[in-house]
Each structure stands twice: as structure tokens, then as C-alpha cells.
């Protein structure tokens, strides 16, 4: 029993000493500056120089197509044309020697 207690104490010592602790670095604190009362206002500065002219903007996009215009009014009536040239009279027909037979259409019942 004495050996087991001694062995336990030695083992605990080895285990605890094997832990790697990072060293703690303590940085010195910097003193904080506390402002004093405000001084008198300074003189007004001179006016600044005029700025340079800006660059020209890009061309705008094309507008949409316009709507169709209204229908125009009806034009005036044209003048009457000239009379055409009269044709020659045709020749007289020959006497008939042909018989024409007319067949009446058949009736349906």
C-alpha cells in the first residue's frame, strides 16, 4: 500500500509537470494623455482654389420609336378625262344560212 501511494504521487507529479503553460507577458501600461482646456480660436484660412472641370458624360441611350402619325385627309376629285377616239364601223354581216336548234332543258321528277 505504501508503494502504491508513492507511485500515485510520483505519477501525478510527472503528469502535472508535463503540462505546457505559456508564459504570461505583462506589458507596461502606457500613460493616457488627458487634454487640457481649449485654446483661443485661430484666424480664418484663405479661400481655396477653384476645382478642375469634370469630364464629359457619356452619350445617352437611343429613345424609343415614335407612334404612327394620323391618316391624312382625302384628296380632291380628279378632272374628267378626254373622250376616246371613235372606232371605225364594222363590216356588214353575210346573210344567214345556218339553222339554230334550241333544246329545252330536261325536267326532274
ZIJOLIN-V773494 format. One record per residue. PSI is psi in whole degrees, 0 to 359 (NA if undefined). Layout:
psi->{PSI,PSI}
This chain:
psi->{324,324,322,323,319,318,321,319,317,318,318,322,317,317,315,328,341,344,131,111,134,139,143,122,124,113,140,141,139,142,142,127,132,122,150,192,153,145,181,155,142,172,155,138,165,161,140,164,159,140,163,159,140,164,158,140,165,161,139,166,158,140,167,161,140,166,160,140,168,155,138,166,160,139,169,158,138,166,157,141,169,155,143,169,137,135,167,154,139,164,158,143,159,160,147,139,14,141,138,126,126,121,126,148,151,145,148,141,NA}
